[in-house]
Amino acid sequence: MSTTSRRYAALAGITAAAVAIGIAEPVAVLTGPRSAPLVAVGGVIVDAVPESGKQLAIDLFGTADKIALLVGTAVLLAGFAALFGVLAVRRLALGLAGIAAFGAVGVAAALTRSGADLADALPSLVGAGVGALVLWLFIAGPFELDPWPWSSPTPPVSPGVPVTPAGPVPVTPAAPVTPAAPTAAVEPDEPAAIDPESRRRFLTGSGVLLGTAVVAGLGGRWLAGRRGVSAAREAIRLPAPISPAPAVPAGADLSMAQLAPYVTSNFGFYRIDTALVVPQVDPDTWRLRIHGRVGKERTYSYAELLARPLVERYVTLACVSNEVGGDLIGNARWLGVPLRELLDEVEPDDDADQVVGRSVDGWTCGTPTAALRDGRDALLAVGMNGEPLPVEHGFPVRMVVPGLYGYVSACKWVTELELTRFADFDAYWVPRGWSAQGPIKTQSRIDAPRGRNRLTVGPVTVAGVAWAQHRGIRRVEVRVDDGEWQQAALAPTVSVDTWVQWSWRWEATPGEHRLQVRATDATGETQTERTQDVAPDGATGWHTVTVTVR
C-alpha cells in the first residue's frame, strides 16, 4: 500500500473513531457525563496508573492535569483508530473488530464506575455502532475511494496466451514477435491511480463527518452543563452564621506584586481531585448518611444542614502533592456545620478511630476521628468566601479540616461518613503508597522575588507565605548565599489555622544570589532542610530561589 493510500485509510479510521466519541456525548446527557466513553476510560486510567505517573502529571500540568489526561487519551485513541483504518483496507472485518473493541472497553469502563448501572453502557454501544457504520461508508460505501489500494492487479499472463471467459487458449503466432522495450516491474500491491472525483468525495465525506463529530461532542457537553446544578446553586441563600469568622486584621495582606493574597479567591483556589468531570449533585436530593461503628445511624438533608447553627472560619487547605515552593495551597472563609456535633449525635464507638468520607463518585478519604472531635474547626462546609460552594469545589457539601492534607480530610461532594478503624479500611490513596494519616508539615515559600528575576542594586523586599495549620507560625527566617539567618517580619493573621505572610528587607549587591527561607511553628519545631518528595506524606526542604542583581 502506498504512503498516500495509508494516509487515506488512517483518516477513515480516525473519522470513524471521532464520530463514535462525538455521538456518545449527547447520549451521555441522558445517562450521566461520567458514562461518556472518553471520561469513563480516563477514570479507569486515573485509578490504574502508578502513583509516580499521577505525580508526574501534577508536576507537569498542575491543575490542568485532567485536561492533559483527556487530550492524551484522545491522541492515543486516534493512533489506534488510524491503525484500524489501515487494517480495514485489507480486510473490513479487522477494522470493524477494532471499533467493537473500543466499544467494549468503553462499556467496561463505564460499568466499573461507582454507582453505575446498565444504562451507563449505552453511550459506548451507540458510539461504537455509529463508528462502525462510518468505517463501512469509507471502505465499502458511498465514500470509498475508487479504486481502494487493496484491489489486486490482474494476474500476469504468459506471452501468446490470451485470456477468455473459458480460460487460456494457446495460439501460434503468425510471425516472429519483436521483443518490446523493457518496462518497469509492477509490484503486486501497487494501487492504481486514485480518481480525482473519488478523492474529492472521500475528503468531503470525512470533513462533513468530522464536523458532525465536533458539533455532537461539544453540543453534548453543553447540554450536560445545562442539566447541571448551577441554577440550583445560584438560587440558594445561605443563612448567616451564629459564629462569624474573625475579621482579617489590618496588615494581614501585604498587597505586594507576586505575593499570594491572604484570602484566595474561589476562582483562583487550587483544584486537585480524581474527578474528570465535575459531579453535578442536586441539593434537593442530596443526603448525608453517617453510619458504621455508631450507636445511632443518621441521615441528613441539605435543608436540614442549612437549618442548623452554622459557623464560619478561615482555614488554609494544602494538597499533599504540593512540592516545596508549590502553589497547591489556598486560604478561604468556610461556612458549615461543626463535624464534632454531627459525630456526637451518632455516638461513635470507642474503637472507631477513622471516619471515611465518600464522594458521590466513589472516592474515599480516611480522617482520624480524634481530629474531628478535638475542638479544632473541622466543618461540613456549605459555603466558601461568602457564597455557596462552587460546583468544582464540592457543591453542595464538602469536608474542611484544619491541619490535615486534603487527601485525608477534604472530601468534596461528600455523601457518606462511615465510622470505622484504620486497621479495617484503607481509603483511596493508601493502597497507592500514601500514608494513612497526613498531618500538614511546617512549610514556607518565597513569592517575591521570583526565581531568575533580575533586580537592581539596593533595597529589595523579599516576601512570601508560611504555614503550619492548627499549630501556627512562630518565626520565619531568610538567608542569602548560605549566610546567617535573618528574621523576617510576620504579618498579622486570623488564627493558627491559616497561613501567614512575611517580609524581609534585603540590601541587594551585584551578582547572582541564592535566597532561602525556613519557618518555625508555634511548638518550636523548625522545618527540616532534608529534601523529601511529596510521597508518602508531604514534601520537605527549604524553598530556594536564585536571582540576579545588576
Summary of the structure (lengths in Angstrom):
residues: 550
radius of gyration: 31.9
end to end distance: 63.0
largest distance: 115.7
contacts: 1790
relative contact order: 0.10
helix: 35%
strand: 23%
